Structures are given as C-alpha cells and as structure tokens.
Amino acid sequence: MSLDSQIRPAVISLGLFTLLLGGAYPLASTALVGALFPNQSAGSLIRHGDTVIGSRLIGQNFTQPQYLWGRLSATGPAPYNAGASSGSNLGVNNPALLDASKARLDALNVSGPVPVNLMTASGSGLDPHISPAAAAIQVPRIAAARNLPEDRIRAAIAASTEDRTFGILGEARVNVLEVNLRLDGKFK
C-alpha cells in the first residue's frame, strides 16, 4: 500500500469533517436556536423603548439607597464586568473577603441576620439574582429613600421573583435589575 493511498483519504476526510463540523453544523445550530429561542439567543436583553438597559442574565452595580442591591461582584477592576467574569477565590478566613463583607454589612445598615448571598460574590461575579430573603430585608431602606409604601416595593419584588426551575431545580430568586426598573417605571 502506497503512502499516497493513505494520505489522500485522510486529507479528504479532514477537509470534509472541517466543513461539516466546523462550518455547517455551527451555522445550522445557531439558526435553529435563534428561531426557537430568539430572546435568549440575543442575550435576554431588557429594553426601554429602543434602548437596551441591561440583560436578565448579568447583574449590574446598584449602590444608591433607592435601589435593590444585588450580590457583591468579584470582577475587576470594575464591578459586574462581563469581560472579567470570575469568582474571587477568597477563602472564608481571608481578610479581603471579611473586609468586603463588613463594608457591605455596614452599608446595608440592618439589624438581625443578613442572608449570606448579600455578603458574598457569586462564582461568576455577575449573578443578577438574590434570594427573596435578601430582597425583603432591603424593603424598608428602599421605601424610605423613594418615599413609597413598603407594599409597593414588595409588589415589585414579587413581580420579579422566579420560582425554582421546572419546580425542582435551584431556589426561588429575585432579578435585581427587573425590580429596580419596575420601581423606576421602566419595566412592566
């Protein structure tokens, strides 16, 4: 058997599979997903009119008292930087994590237990959700800052709360951006 008779089929197979699996399959998958899930494949963007305000999938940095605050972000140098997504990799006894948690606790200015998801960053540093308990402890601060009844803040939180996925996966969660946009009148 000659070397040419072995190399030729290998090169043809490589070219064929490169075109098929490196070109045709990804294009077909992208087209199918775009047709079946247009909102999700476009980034789950939230719009106000024609303006993109954010994504349901990426948290934003809210620090003003009139807004619901999300989890701490571990991205650097700026918080919620999607280009630098990562966890902090800080252990529970690391002074930097303890300092960040203490600063957040001081800023929250609440008495009693604080849900851990308000004191720590998520694995990606971009988590757009907090627990219903983490949202509930912020209601008095937001209501006072906006001069609104607490029931109105709770209603915005309830409208932006998602149940467990498929009723069994994960926990109930509140989308921070949606709550803040509802309170600003930019989300229905």
Secondary structure, 3 states (H helix, E strand, C coil): CCHHHHHHHHHHHHHHHHHHHHHHHHHHHHHHHHHHCHHHHCCCEEEECCEEEEECCECCCCCCCCCCCCCECCCCCCCCCHHHCCCCCCCCCCHHHHHHHHHHHHHHCCCCCCCHHHCCECCCCCCCEECHHHHHCCHHHHHHHHCCCHHHHHHHHHHCEECCECCCECCCEEEHHHHHHHHCCCCC
